Amino acid sequence: MASNAAVPFWRAAGMTYITYSNICANLVRKCLKEPFKAESINREKVHFSLSKWADGKPQKPVLRSDAPEV
Amino acid sequence: MFRQASRLLSRSVSAAASSRSTTNRAFSTEVPSTIDSTFVESWKKVAPNMDPPQTPSSFMKPRPSTASSIPTKLTVNFVLPYASELSGKEVDMVIIPATTGQMGVLPGHVPTIAELKPGIMSVHEGTDIKKYFVSSGFAFLHANSVADIIAVEAVPLENIDASQVQKGLAEFTQKLASATTDLEKAEAQIGVEVHSAMNAALSG
């Protein structure tokens, strides 16, 4: 099924919409004035532990705790 | 999975053949929340002491139906992932930064789904104009003059720091010139677009 619409440049470069949208949001957050900037970066912090499973047992967990990067 | 494939394929082919060129589906705002009576009856036969399960639509407040005449006000729902900026606010007009350009939305606007680009969104209520800089998102305009606007990040213009915007613009223009891979070029170009939009928003 060929699409007639022109592909946006980020889609042509292999990026998904979510990645594009998150990059835009991060750039806007970086350009905020001080109290708002700290609040927004704080709000977007993630903290999670990820472990892959093999043979029915969890392997060593990967712990990610950081502010999102562009 | 493959056992069902032939059944599903034949079903879709026969449906396409039997239906007209377009399947007439009502918009989600027009379908009244109906409870399927045959399902409820069969449920009562099987489990008479249990209430039939609720569906998501039974929890939703029904949306206003499409009026026959154009309403006077537009109802705006403007939401962010972390907050609901405007919820059911009645306004005169909203101007959204769609990828196809600044789009003015009045009550009775044709139903549209618009992807937003980084830019200014302004909400007009009488003489009151509130502007937000939106990073990206979507706007769903419904037939019943309800506008759902979703954005990842939206800030009032006063919260943007002009000097950082200039710095960012210079940095990304330079990155764009020196980028090698497609992905780097795309990222740099996104940077240039977002910063120039912020620049234009602050100065315009």
Interface residues (C-beta under 8 A of the other chain):
Chain A: F9 W10 A12 A13 G14 M15 Y20 S21 N22 I23 C24 A25 L27 V28 R29 K30 C31 L32 K33 F36 K37 S40 R43 V70
Chain B: Y82 P118 F133 S135 S136 G137 V152 E153 V155 E158 N159 I160 D161 Q164 V165 G168 D182 L183 K185 A186 E187 Q189 I190 G191 V194 H195 M198
